[in-house]
Amino acid sequence: MDIATVGGMALGLFLVVGPILISSTGIGPFIDVPSFMIVIGGMFAALMITYPMKTVKAIVPITMKTFFGATPEFVPLYKSITEMAAVARRDGILALEEKIANLENDFLKRGLQMMVDGNPPEVISAILSKDISNMEDRHLVGNSVYKNMGGYAPAFGMVGTLIGLIQMLQDLSDPNALGVGMATALITTLYGAFFANLFFIPMAGKLFERSGEEALMKKMLLEGVLSIHAGDSPRIVGDKMLVYMTPAERAEVTEEEG
């Protein structure tokens, strides 16, 4: 589970709900079921108009990716590829076939298997590059879903506020009721802004970050496979992959290599 996502949401809830709970009014005035229905229901209705049903149904697995998606670890993959490069340099490319089955990364396994099968480097590059491009397109859809949720929620919050104001202005005979009516009308705006800025927009950002990390990792793996295919030494293979890593990861590699 991604601690940053869970911790950020928990902290946001604490900082917003905490002051409400300790205030003199309490949480009661901030709970309004019709307002919640307008904001959340209207938002999902707009999503169903924007996207096909299969995309709307995918919201749950997309959401799980923000909570349980792991950040790619570049250093272990670097080690795996440099070890493969050493074996290929010493025993030939065909010697890698026994080791491919033990790899956990499917993208790397696919690239090495294509190399062992005798495919030319331009074919391997074209196929795996297309794989990366298609992955980015799929992730872009998930990112746009949450970005639109972050836009629809405040919009329907405003719709709910306008509905409440219209209902309030229908009867101005009781001035004491105007304050209560205004407060109720503004709750939908609060709901829309709250859900958009604490959940939907940040989760869109997390999905964008996850996609970028995964794409960078796959580009590094592709570079490593093509370098092995070209017959480069393990040192050159490693140097080509280091450019995809952060300074901290490069320092870790340097330290472990002594």
Secondary structure, DSSP 8 states (H G I E B T S, - for coil): --HHHHHHHHHHHHHHHHHHHHSSS-SGGG--HHHHIIIIIHHHHHHHHHS-HHHHHTHHHHHHHHHH-----HHHHHHHHHHHHHHHHHH-GGGGHHHHTT---HHHHHHHHHHHTT--HHHHHHHHHHHHHHHHHHHHHHHHHHHHHHHHHHHHHHHHHHHHHHHHHT--S-THHHHHHHHHHHHHHHHHHHHIIIIIHHHHHHHHHHHHHHHHHHHHHHHHHHHHHTT--HHHHHHHHHTTS-HHHHHHHHHHH-
